[in-house]
Every structure is written in C-alpha cells, then in structure tokens.
Amino acid sequence: MGFAFDAENEKRFEAIRERYPDPAAAMLPALRLVESQAGNVSDEAVAYVAGRLNVPPAFAHGVFSFYTHYRRASDGRHVISVCRTLPCALRGSDRIVEHLRKRLKVDAGGTTPDGKFTLKETECLGACGGGPAAEIDGRCFENLTPEMLDRILDGLDRGATPEPG
C-alpha cells in the first residue's frame, strides 16, 4: 500500500497547494507535511507528492535529495548532521566527523547497525560564527568538541533530549 495523506493532512496539503501558483514551489512544504505524518520521507512518498503536484518524479526526487534536513526512511532514531562548509571546516568540522565515525563505527551517510544513530554531513546550518556546528535531532550545537559530542551521545544513549549549551 502506498503513502497517502490522512484526512487532516489532506486539508493541509490543499491549503499549501493554494498558496503557490506554481505547483513545484509547494514541494518543500508538502515534503515537510509528509514528514510530519510519517516521521520520515520515503521514496514512495516523494513519488506521491510529485503526482499530487503534477511535477515529474525526477524533479521531486532531485529536490528531496538536495535537502539533507528531511528525515529519510533509512535514518536512525537520532540524526547527527555535521556542517561541512568553509567556516565550520576551518574550525575543525573534519575532526568532529572523524570522531563520530570512530565512535559510531559508520561513515557519513551511514546508520549504526542498531538503528540508533545516523551520521550525515550537511551544508550550512547557519551557525558560521559558532563552528564547528552540528544539528542533532533538530537542535543546533555550536563550538563542538569531541568531548561535548561524547556527552551528548552518552545522554542520547540514556534517553535524554540533547540541549544546546
């Protein structure tokens, strides 16, 4: 069975579609609506949105694959996205990624075998003055060190919600 909006989100989708004269412009909020309903955005849901907006599936997939902030069906329970753009890179984001790769035993783009963590590299998080930065479960953390990451990951292992310092 394929993805479809439930009755409540169908109304929201129609309201989104009405706001945008060009249906393709509704792609981002429509994908966010999928994410809010399903908890992630699957390839099946991307194709569904493409059909509903009457845009080519390749266009919809291109939009979805460009934006790393949407939760993928393959993502772990906790998603860690490390900024890799120049300001963060100059302040050590490569060291942060390497620490996470060793600690989690996965490469960027991978998910731990237990499904707990997904490690991603992403473009700018808008925290250029506080690099290196990462988004962890939707919260932005700045001036990261390996020790800070270890505390955050240990807390997540205990079920705590990470809070930026």
SETOR-261595 format. One line per field, with one value per atom (N, C-alpha, C): atom name; x, y, z; residue number from 1. Coordinates in steps of 0.001 Angstrom, whole numbers. Layout:
N
atom = CA:... .
u = X:... .
v = Y:... .
w = Z:... .
nr = NUM:... .
END
This chain:
165
atom = N:CA:C:N:CA:C:N:CA:C:N:CA:C:N:CA:C:N:CA:C:N:CA:C:N:CA:C:N:CA:C:N:CA:C:N:CA:C:N:CA:C:N:CA:C:N:CA:C:N:CA:C:N:CA:C:N:CA:C:N:CA:C:N:CA:C:N:CA:C:N:CA:C:N:CA:C:N:CA:C:N:CA:C:N:CA:C:N:CA:C:N:CA:C:N:CA:C:N:CA:C:N:CA:C:N:CA:C:N:CA:C:N:CA:C:N:CA:C:N:CA:C:N:CA:C:N:CA:C:N:CA:C:N:CA:C:N:CA:C:N:CA:C:N:CA:C:N:CA:C:N:CA:C:N:CA:C:N:CA:C:N:CA:C:N:CA:C:N:CA:C:N:CA:C:N:CA:C:N:CA:C:N:CA:C:N:CA:C:N:CA:C:N:CA:C:N:CA:C:N:CA:C:N:CA:C:N:CA:C:N:CA:C:N:CA:C:N:CA:C:N:CA:C:N:CA:C:N:CA:C:N:CA:C:N:CA:C:N:CA:C:N:CA:C:N:CA:C:N:CA:C:N:CA:C:N:CA:C:N:CA:C:N:CA:C:N:CA:C:N:CA:C:N:CA:C:N:CA:C:N:CA:C:N:CA:C:N:CA:C:N:CA:C:N:CA:C:N:CA:C:N:CA:C:N:CA:C:N:CA:C:N:CA:C:N:CA:C:N:CA:C:N:CA:C:N:CA:C:N:CA:C:N:CA:C:N:CA:C:N:CA:C:N:CA:C:N:CA:C:N:CA:C:N:CA:C:N:CA:C:N:CA:C:N:CA:C:N:CA:C:N:CA:C:N:CA:C:N:CA:C:N:CA:C:N:CA:C:N:CA:C:N:CA:C:N:CA:C:N:CA:C:N:CA:C:N:CA:C:N:CA:C:N:CA:C:N:CA:C:N:CA:C:N:CA:C:N:CA:C:N:CA:C:N:CA:C:N:CA:C:N:CA:C:N:CA:C:N:CA:C:N:CA:C:N:CA:C:N:CA:C:N:CA:C:N:CA:C:N:CA:C:N:CA:C:N:CA:C:N:CA:C:N:CA:C:N:CA:C:N:CA:C:N:CA:C:N:CA:C:N:CA:C:N:CA:C:N:CA:C:N:CA:C:N:CA:C:N:CA:C:N:CA:C:N:CA:C:N:CA:C:N:CA:C:N:CA:C:N:CA:C:N:CA:C:N:CA:C:N:CA:C:N:CA:C:N:CA:C:N:CA:C:N:CA:C:N:CA:C:N:CA:C:N:CA:C .
u = 841:0:890:537:1345:1033:1881:1684:513:-252:-1309:-1504:-1864:-2149:-3397:-3405:-4628:-5569:-6761:-7784:-7331:-6743:-6293:-5190:-4217:-3115:-3525:-4559:-5087:-5580:-6252:-6702:-5503:-4496:-3287:-2591:-2551:-1917:-2659:-3958:-4734:-4472:-4352:-4056:-2665:-1714:-363:-415:-1084:-1144:-1787:-2772:-3454:-2545:-1579:-675:323:574:1627:1044:1142:636:1375:2678:3463:3497:2901:2844:4216:5247:6580:7070:6611:7038:6490:5496:4903:5637:6680:7368:7911:8632:9248:8216:7198:6217:5421:5209:4498:5337:6634:7510:7577:7566:7561:6262:5171:3894:3956:4565:4762:5552:6633:7491:6720:5865:5111:4118:3606:2646:3340:4390:5001:6240:6801:8019:9274:9127:10236:9642:10517:10071:10671:9827:10271:10261:10930:10898:9462:8715:7305:6518:6786:6091:6523:7790:8261:7508:7358:6620:5153:4582:3193:3042:3938:3886:4069:4984:5189:3885:3216:1942:883:833:-169:99:1379:1732:1878:1710:1806:3174:4221:5589:6263:7280:7963:8570:8484:9085:10577:11285:12714:12946:12066:12175:11992:10945:10662:11814:12344:13463:14697:14921:16049:15957:14757:14546:14803:14205:14340:15797:16493:17874:18817:18460:19285:19248:18082:17905:18137:19154:19513:18725:17940:17260:16004:15542:14385:14849:14029:14342:14050:15017:14862:14329:13704:13193:14328:15535:16675:17402:16984:17662:17435:18435:18321:17431:17258:16418:16959:18288:18934:19766:19572:20303:21274:22527:23585:24090:23873:24301:25379:26585:27719:27900:27976:28184:29577:29666:30961:31387:30632:31000:32215:32772:34078:34236:33332:33566:33686:32841:32945:34173:34480:35668:36936:37001:38183:38306:37187:37212:37194:37364:37569:36429:35519:34415:34909:36042:36577:36974:37484:37840:36583:35501:34229:33673:33692:33202:34045:35351:36231:35973:35765:35463:34157:33142:31858:31973:32738:32936:33536:34522:35164:34232:33565:32689:31497:30884:29684:29997:31226:31657:30824:30549:29859:30487:30405:30833:29687:30012:28970:27973:26701:25634:25173:25880:25561:24769:24177:23385:23970:24050:24587:23726:24328:23572:22339:22390:21237:20154:20404:19412:19293:20246:20145:20632:21746:22344:22587:22327:22712:23644:24764:25739:25648:25469:25398:26349:26798:27482:26497:26433:25443:26073:25370:25810:25387:25605:25492:24276:24538:23478:23160:23851:23615:24248:25234:25912:27385:27649:29030:29916:29369:30166:30445:29810:29962:30433:31163:31623:32722:32934:32158:30766:29811:28422:27818:26820:26084:24637:23762:22361:22148:21637:21380:19919:19180:17743:17035:17414:16739:17219:18216:18751:20178:20504:21825:22788:23947:25010:26219:26797:27921:29172:30304:31604:31849:31533:31623:33059:33211:34465:34114:35097:34816:34252:34736:34253:32775:32400:30988:30121:30596:29832:29670:30718:30617:29556:29506:28474:27080:26922:25622:25209:26128:25812:25524:26274:26008:24604:24229:22882:21806:22031:21072:20939:22048:22005:21153:21113:20305:18868:18569:17214:16991:18068:17944:17770:17138:16996:18187:18916:20079:19658:20358:20084:21340:21237:22403:22865:24178:24752:24634 .
v = -1179:0:1248:2222:3420:4482:5483:6610:7447:7993:8963:9825:11074:11949:11468:11542:11268:12461:12367:13398:14780:14844:16132:16741:15913:16422:16667:16005:16302:17748:18181:19573:20524:20169:20993:21049:19908:19875:20790:20738:21605:23077:23413:24801:25204:24289:24559:24780:23891:23981:25289:25748:27005:28219:28137:29268:29494:28488:28566:28449:29528:29455:28405:28229:27213:25980:24880:23686:23215:23378:22929:23679:24899:25706:25159:24310:23719:22461:22080:20823:20758:21781:21725:21620:22481:22317:21014:20529:19253:18105:18136:17097:17193:18407:18583:18006:18162:17602:16073:15487:14039:13619:14341:14020:14103:15112:15255:14111:13586:12481:11140:10898:9569:9451:10579:10537:10575:10364:10425:10569:10727:10852:9701:8797:7653:8017:7204:7405:7308:6432:6262:7549:8190:9437:10570:10593:11608:11466:10226:9982:10395:10141:10532:12050:12793:14251:14754:14144:14541:14415:13307:13099:14100:14377:15322:16742:17077:18419:18484:17331:17245:17721:17250:17527:16178:16162:14893:14290:12976:12328:12640:12766:13075:14454:15401:16735:16636:15931:15792:15098:14049:13345:14243:15057:15982:16986:17510:18457:17763:16595:15866:15490:15027:14585:15764:16954:18128:18554:18476:18945:17811:17958:16898:16969:18018:18183:17339:16736:15848:14499:13932:12597:11575:10708:9621:8390:7515:6272:5440:5587:4809:5445:6626:7306:6575:6669:6103:6961:6515:7240:8639:8780:10071:10400:11603:12033:13144:12941:13907:14415:15700:16313:17343:17073:17958:18890:20186:21182:21003:21049:20870:22080:23170:24331:25027:25959:26524:27057:27885:28385:27260:26249:25131:24276:24100:23319:23966:25282:25985:25860:25597:25477:24023:23071:21691:20718:20992:20045:18678:18632:17336:16489:17127:16425:15886:16665:16245:15027:15088:13953:12712:12873:11733:11122:11962:11453:10653:11200:10499:9203:9205:7984:6881:7243:6248:5805:6758:6427:5581:5970:5272:4084:4041:2980:2966:4175:4324:5491:5432:6555:7550:8758:9757:9175:9338:8756:7411:6895:5576:5628:4505:4328:3162:3317:2246:988:-185:-1428:-1541:-912:-977:38:835:1815:3035:3205:4298:5635:5624:6874:6861:8008:8236:9435:9301:10372:10945:12262:12939:14123:14471:15738:16607:17871:18747:20075:20806:22151:23081:24325:25337:25183:25225:25213:26623:27613:28994:29331:28573:28802:29105:29897:30149:30734:31527:32117:31162:30012:29064:27696:27651:26368:25785:24490:23568:23347:23185:23050:21758:21282:20104:20248:19648:19557:18130:18017:16708:16679:15801:15683:17028:17812:19078:20255:20045:21133:21431:22706:23117:23262:22632:22701:23365:24316:25073:24873:25282:25194:23793:22806:21416:20945:20099:19387:17901:17029:15604:15274:15964:15703:16090:17221:17632:16595:16114:15102:13834:13431:12234:12407:13579:13836:13787:14383:14388:12961:12193:10813:9940:10127:9374:9697:10970:11356:10735:10737:10114:8621:7973:6551:6325:7308:7205:7681:8153:8620:10108:10841:12273:13018:14170:15057:16008:16070:16954:18421:19190:20622:21401:22320:23139:23930:24095:24799:26238 .
w = 0:0:0:-785:-936:99:117:1015:525:1455:1156:2393:2165:3297:4005:5333:6081:5893:6404:6157:6632:7801:8340:7478:7101:6291:4842:4393:3056:3011:4051:4125:4154:4935:4999:3642:2968:1654:673:674:-222:82:1353:1729:1241:1344:836:-665:-1364:-2822:-3277:-2555:-2916:-2742:-1834:-1586:-2706:-3509:-4518:-5923:-6730:-8105:-8938:-8675:-9367:-8459:-8881:-8013:-7534:-8362:-7960:-6728:-6545:-5400:-4084:-4153:-2950:-2499:-3223:-2939:-1514:-1072:264:1378:1408:2493:2374:1165:1011:1566:1310:1866:3393:3923:5377:5961:5237:5683:5701:4682:4662:5899:6157:7298:8614:8735:9987:10171:9072:9171:9380:8604:8594:9488:9912:10709:9863:8569:7618:6224:5236:3851:3060:2611:1815:334:-469:-1916:-2437:-1855:-2230:-1973:-851:-519:-1442:-1838:-2785:-4104:-4566:-5810:-5654:-4498:-4230:-4323:-3683:-3713:-5144:-5879:-7280:-8065:-7892:-8571:-8156:-6879:-6373:-6853:-7063:-7527:-9045:-9693:-11151:-11646:-10972:-11404:-11672:-12519:-12796:-11524:-11376:-10205:-10058:-11172:-11108:-10501:-10804:-10210:-8695:-8279:-6848:-6128:-6729:-6103:-6042:-7088:-7088:-5962:-5737:-4642:-3304:-3137:-1886:-1609:-2618:-2396:-2146:-2613:-2376:-912:-315:1063:2045:2875:3816:5116:5307:6599:6736:5661:5791:6334:7206:7728:6649:6397:5433:6141:5365:5934:6531:5995:6465:7644:8064:9168:10485:11333:12666:13553:14778:15731:15986:16008:16215:14982:14452:13263:13654:13297:13577:12229:11964:10706:11008:10557:10818:9627:9900:8858:8271:6945:6290:5460:5532:4734:5335:4582:4895:6329:6850:8213:9247:9139:10084:9792:8512:8155:8708:8622:9137:10650:11305:12769:13234:12299:12727:12519:11603:11414:10945:10238:9808:11020:12055:13296:13992:13919:14520:13781:12456:11661:11936:11970:12219:13605:14596:15938:15918:15257:15183:14395:13325:12537:13408:14218:15087:16205:16814:17946:17495:16386:15918:15016:14516:13598:12310:11788:10499:9746:8441:7621:7508:7064:6821:5829:6143:5335:5869:6866:7407:8690:8999:10224:11000:12300:13134:12988:13136:12965:13863:15038:15940:15573:14533:14084:14971:15870:16834:16274:15518:15048:13552:12921:11532:11522:10829:10697:9291:9202:7910:7910:6722:6523:5759:6119:5514:5144:4336:4008:5139:4983:6023:6935:8221:9234:9724:9172:9592:10927:11309:12586:12340:11329:10876:11967:12852:13922:15051:15047:16151:15710:14616:14127:14999:14939:14132:14737:13840:14273:13740:14450:14017:14467:13700:14107:14593:15796:16397:16800:16150:16404:16309:15298:15038:15864:16706:17524:17091:17007:16546:17718:17581:18585:17943:18648:18115:18960:18373:19059:19604:18793:19230:19403:20380:20608:20687:20503:20672:22053:23065:24431:24573:23981:24019:23316:22177:21441:22257:22939:23772:24853:25477:26497:25878:24698:24020:23668:23085:22695:23906:24975:26201:26722:26651:27073:26188:24894:23995:24281:24589:24960:26205:27097:28314:28101:26885:26591:26821:27091:27331:26012:26084:24929:24933:23815:23797:23818:24603:24695:24352:23400:23086:24298:24394:25536:25347 .
nr = 1:1:1:2:2:2:3:3:3:4:4:4:5:5:5:6:6:6:7:7:7:8:8:8:9:9:9:10:10:10:11:11:11:12:12:12:13:13:13:14:14:14:15:15:15:16:16:16:17:17:17:18:18:18:19:19:19:20:20:20:21:21:21:22:22:22:23:23:23:24:24:24:25:25:25:26:26:26:27:27:27:28:28:28:29:29:29:30:30:30:31:31:31:32:32:32:33:33:33:34:34:34:35:35:35:36:36:36:37:37:37:38:38:38:39:39:39:40:40:40:41:41:41:42:42:42:43:43:43:44:44:44:45:45:45:46:46:46:47:47:47:48:48:48:49:49:49:50:50:50:51:51:51:52:52:52:53:53:53:54:54:54:55:55:55:56:56:56:57:57:57:58:58:58:59:59:59:60:60:60:61:61:61:62:62:62:63:63:63:64:64:64:65:65:65:66:66:66:67:67:67:68:68:68:69:69:69:70:70:70:71:71:71:72:72:72:73:73:73:74:74:74:75:75:75:76:76:76:77:77:77:78:78:78:79:79:79:80:80:80:81:81:81:82:82:82:83:83:83:84:84:84:85:85:85:86:86:86:87:87:87:88:88:88:89:89:89:90:90:90:91:91:91:92:92:92:93:93:93:94:94:94:95:95:95:96:96:96:97:97:97:98:98:98:99:99:99:100:100:100:101:101:101:102:102:102:103:103:103:104:104:104:105:105:105:106:106:106:107:107:107:108:108:108:109:109:109:110:110:110:111:111:111:112:112:112:113:113:113:114:114:114:115:115:115:116:116:116:117:117:117:118:118:118:119:119:119:120:120:120:121:121:121:122:122:122:123:123:123:124:124:124:125:125:125:126:126:126:127:127:127:128:128:128:129:129:129:130:130:130:131:131:131:132:132:132:133:133:133:134:134:134:135:135:135:136:136:136:137:137:137:138:138:138:139:139:139:140:140:140:141:141:141:142:142:142:143:143:143:144:144:144:145:145:145:146:146:146:147:147:147:148:148:148:149:149:149:150:150:150:151:151:151:152:152:152:153:153:153:154:154:154:155:155:155:156:156:156:157:157:157:158:158:158:159:159:159:160:160:160:161:161:161:162:162:162:163:163:163:164:164:164:165:165:165 .
END
